[in-house]
Amino acid sequence: MLELELNKAFTLMESGPVVLVTTHDGNNDNIMTISWTMVMDFTPVFAITTGEWNHSFTALRKSKECVIAIPTVDMLDTVVGIGTCSGKDTNKFVKFKLTPVQGRLVKAPLIKECLANLECKVVDIIEKHNIVVLEAVAAYLDTTRNERRMVHAVGDGTFIVDGRRLDRRTMMASKLPPGV
C-alpha cells in the first residue's frame, strides 16, 4: 500500500452531500456552500462545519436559523461559484439566478431550484470545532425534478456524483426506524 500524506486523509472521509445554506440577517438573504455535513442520528438533527470565514456565519449565529438546500449535479457550477464569492459584496441569488422562496418557520429562504430544502433552527454551536448543530423544523422535496443525483466534495476540487442505488432494506430492517 502507498502511504498517503496525512494532510490529505480527510479526502477519504469527506463524502457527504454538498449543500447550500441560506441565511437572513434581518435585511439580506445570503447563501454559502458547505461540504462538511453530518447526520446526527435518525431524528432530523444535522451538523455543518462553518465559522467566521463565511460571511453568512454572523447571520446564522445571530438569527439561530437557516435553510439547508440540497442541490443536484446539474447545479455543480452554481454551487462552486457560490462557494468562491462572498455575500459581503455579492447578491448570490441575483448573480446565480436562483429563486428565493419563503419558508413557513424560518426567515431564511428556500431555494426553488434545489431538490430539497430543510428549514432549520440552531441547536448548538461548538466553537472549538466550528460545528453548528441544526434541527430541521420543516422539510420539502421537489418530486417533479428529473435530476436527483447529489454531489459530494472530495476536498481537493473534485467531486463524486451519486450513482446506482443499492437496496439492502430487507437485510437492515431490524436497524431501521419505523416509517423509514
N, C-alpha and C positions, 0 to 999 in steps of 0.2 A: 504494500500500500504506500502511496505517496503521501508524505506529510504535508498538511495544509497549513499555510500561515495562520497563526492564531487570530490575527485581526480580521480574517475572512470567515471565521467559524459561524458567525451569525447568518451568512448566506445559505447555510444548510438548514436553518430553522425558520427563517422568515418566509412563510408561505401563506399567511392569512390574506384575505382579500384586501386589495387596495380600496379605500373608501374615501368619500368626500364628506367632510364635516362642516356643516353650516352653523354660523352663529349670528346673533343680532346684538349689537352693543347699545341699543337704545335709539340709535339713529340710522345705522347702516347694517346691511347684511354682508356677510363675508363667507368665503369658502376656503378650506385648507384641505390638502391631500394628506392622508395618513396611511402609512403602510404597516404600522405596528399596531395590530389589533389582537384582542383575545376574548374568547367566550369564557365567562367565569364558571358557569355551570348550566344546568338545564332550565334555569329561570332566565328572564330577559335582562341579565346583568352582563355588561361588557366592559372591557378596558381598552383604552387607547394610550399611546405614549406621545406626549407633546409637551411643550414648555414655552418659555419666554421668547424663543427664537421664532415662533409663529405669531404673526400679528393677531390672529383670532384668539390666542390663549387668554389675553386680558378680558375679552368679552365672555369667553367661556367661564372663566373664574368668577367674574362679576355676576353674570346672569344665572349661572348654575344650570344651564340648559343648552341643548344643541340638537341638531338632526344629523344622524349618520345616514348618508345617501350612498347606496351601493350601485356603482356604475358597471357597465359591461364592456367587453373588449372593443366594441365599436367606438367607445369613448376614450380609448387609451391616450391619444394625443392631447385631448382636452384635459384629462386627469394629470398628465405630466406637465402640461402648460400651467395649470392651476398651481401645481406644486413648485413651479420655478419662477413665480412672480409674487409680489406682496400685495395684500389687501390694503396696506398703508397708502399706496398710491394707485391702485388699480381696482376698478369695479369689475370683479371677476364674472358676475352674472352677465354684464354687458359684453365684456371682452370675449367671453367664450359662448355667447348666445345661448345661455341657459335660462330656463323659466322658473322663477321662484313661485312656490305655491304655499299659501298659508296653511299651517297645520292646525290641529284642534287644541293642543295643550301647551305648546311652546311658541315663543315669538320667532325663533329661527325658522327660516323657510325650508320646505322640502324642495327637492329638485325634480321637476317633472320628467326630465329626460332619463332619469335613473330607473333601474329595475325595481329597487325597493328603497324605502325611507323609514327610518326609525326615529320617532320623537323621543328624546332622552332628557333625563334630569341627572345632574351630577350628584353622585352619592358620596364620593370621597376624592380627594386629590392627595396622592402620596408624593410629596415634594421631592424626597430623596431620590426617587427613581423616575420622576416626571410621568407618573401613571395617573390617569384620570379614570375613575370607575364611574360607569354610567348605568342607569336603569332605564330601559325602554318603557315608555308610558303609552305609546301607540305605535302600530306598525302597518305599513302599506306595501302592497306588491302590485306591480303593473302586469297583470295577466295577459295583456294584449301584445306585449313585446315579443318579437320573434327571437331576438338575440338575448340569451340568458347566461352566456359564459362570462364568468367573472375573471378578473386579472389579479395575479399575485406577484408582488415585487420580490425579487431575489436579493436586492440591496446593492447591486453593482451596476444599476442602469438597465438591467434586463428583467424580463417579466415572463411568467408562466401563465398560460391560459387554461381554464378548466377544460377538461376533455370528457371522455366517456365516463358515465357514472356507473359504478359497480354496486349492485344490490346485495347486501348481506343482512337485510332486516330480519328475516326469519332466524338466522343464526344468532343475532344480537337481541332478539325480542325480550329476553329477561332483563336486559340492561337499559332498555329504552323507557322513558317516562310515558305514562298513558297519554294517548292522543297524538304522539309524535309520529 
